[in-house]
Amino acid sequence: MPSGKARIPPDETTTDVIGKRVGAQIIDTVAVFVQLILVVFLIAVLFRPSSEASVNGLAILGVFTLPLYGGLFEAYWNGQTLGKRAMGIKVVDGRGAEPELGAALSRNLPAVVLFSWLTVVVALVAIATDDRRQRLFDQAAGTYVVDAAAGQRDDRSARDRSGSAAGSVGSPDSRPRR
């Protein structure tokens, strides 16, 4: 994985990760489902609901914690969730840096209705029709999903340029002329 501080400017090449986004979403859906079960279980243990209505209320409360999964991971874990890390993609802001907490939480608001196919269809249509492949909430938050390996390629090419400019050993410029 790339270093945490490598900037990856969003452009048509680095944001061309639709297949990886779908794979990451599948992994993250499983993780969010586990989160929901754990949160509802924890709330139930703490508050000991006595009626079906209070159990339903706790489940609804648990649903409102869903944006925290993506928001906290993306803000504090190199712009990545478990799924994004597994698929080699990350979230960045318009400058290519990791998103701030507010932007990361904002782009994850649709997680509240995650289990709705309508949300998935709207997101895919938005990604497919946008030049930088942003969902509607990415546009609102000013975030982009990019290929995390692009930061490694940029780091490597910068090292290669600095090494060859200095006449590194083994480069054509460092050999004696005959």
C-alpha positions, 0 to 999 in steps of 0.5 A, a space after each residue: 500500500 502507498 505511504 499515508 501521505 502520498 497525494 494522488 490528484 484525482 483525474 480521469 486516470 486515477 479515478 477509473 476504478 469502478 470495478 474496484 469500487 464495486 468490490 470494495 462496496 461488497 466487502 464494506 457491506 459485510 463489515 457494516 452489517 457486522 457493525 450494525 449487529 454489534 452496535 445493536 447488541 451492545 445497545 441492547 445489553 446496555 439498555 435492556 429493552 423490555 418491549 418490541 417497540 424499544 428493540 426496534 428503536 434501538 435497531 433504528 439508533 444502530 442504523 444511524 451509526 453506519 456512516 461512522 464506519 466509512 467516515 472514521 476509517 476514511 478520515 483516519 486510515 489513509 482514506 481507506 475502509 477495509 474494502 477499499 484497502 483490500 481493493 487498492 483504492 482510497 478516498 482523497 479530497 480535490 488536492 489528492 490528500 486524505 479527506 478531513 473527518 467532516 468530508 469523510 462523514 458527509 460522503 458516507 451519509 448514504 450508508 443509512 439507507 445502504 441496504 436499499 437497491 435504489 441507493 446503489 443504482 443512483 450511485 452507479 449511475 452518478 459514477 458512470 456519468 461523471 467525468 471524475 466518477 463521483 457519487 452525488 455525496 462525493 460531489 457534495 463532500 468534494 471527495 474522489 475515489 482513486 487508485 491507491 497504487 497511483 501514489 506508489 507510481 508517482 513516488 517511484 517515478 520521482 525517485 527515478 527522476 531524481 536518481 537519473 538527474 544526479 547521474 546515479 551509478 549504472 545510468 548512461 550518464 555515469 559511464 566513462 566516455 571512450 
